[in-house]
Amino acid sequence: MIVKELKVMLLTFETIRAKDVENYIGRDNVLIIDLRESNEYNKAHIPTAINIPYIDYENREITLPLDQLLILYCDRGNLSLLLARELSNEGYQVKNIYGGIRAYRGQLER
């Protein structure tokens, strides 16, 4: 029983495939967040994504909206996975992009 409760507590967000991100681009109620450093974001990023480097959130310099779906990605999906878990435990609706931007095959903005 305790193990089931722990699993529910730890996995309260969804991981989506990179190709499914296309379904969320441009939606008013969705905020796509690139957690990479600004120089990486400026080279290329998923359309409509905003850049909030992981370190800025980790230092609590950023406040995120509770009324929007947050879709997180980083380079390979590791940092975004950690932050997705943390944000979902804080009450945010979160999805993590499996494999990060390296897995994304759609058009990128520069």
Order of alpha helices (4+ residues) and beta strands (2+ residues): alpha-beta-beta-alpha-beta-alpha-beta-alpha-beta-alpha
